[in-house]
Amino acid sequence: MKIDDALNGVPAIRSRETKKGKTATASAPASSGHAADSVEITPASAQLSRLEEELSLVDGADTGKVEAVRQAIAEGRFQVDEEVVADALVQNTMEQLRRQGGK
């Protein structure tokens, strides 16, 4: 197999020193002054943080009801009312569509 100048037109690769030199100058600050970053938390943001903390303390499951349903399933007496489930799904979907339409 003959090796020829198949790489004509391909730019030369720079050495690591050249890359390091450019990186060092590019990352240097434009001015010699020191700029301090600051963050300001608005009252709404602070309230949101408090509400998130309170919400994390709320237990989302009624353990008594969960246990009762579990027992009913185990005993074979748990029944699903298909109409109630269907109505709830439709209502939930309509509510989600209303929320998305308001955006």
SULJORA-V853229 format. One record per backbone hydrogen bond with DSSP energy under -1.0 kcal/mol. NH is the residue of the N-H (numbers start at 1). CO is the residue of the C=O. Records with the same first field share a line. If there is no record, write none. Layout:
BEGIN
NH=CO + CO
END
This chain:
BEGIN
6=4
8=5
10=7
19=15
20=16
21=17
22=18
23=19
24=20
25=21
26=22
27=23
46=42
47=43
48=44
49=45
50=46
51=47
52=48
53=49
54=50
55=51
56=52
58=55
63=61
66=62
67=63
68=64
69=65
70=66
71=67
72=68
73=69
74=70
75=71
77=72
85=81
86=82
87=83
88=84
89=85
90=86
91=87
92=88
93=89
94=90
95=91
96=92
97=93
98=94
99=95
100=96
101=97
102=98
END
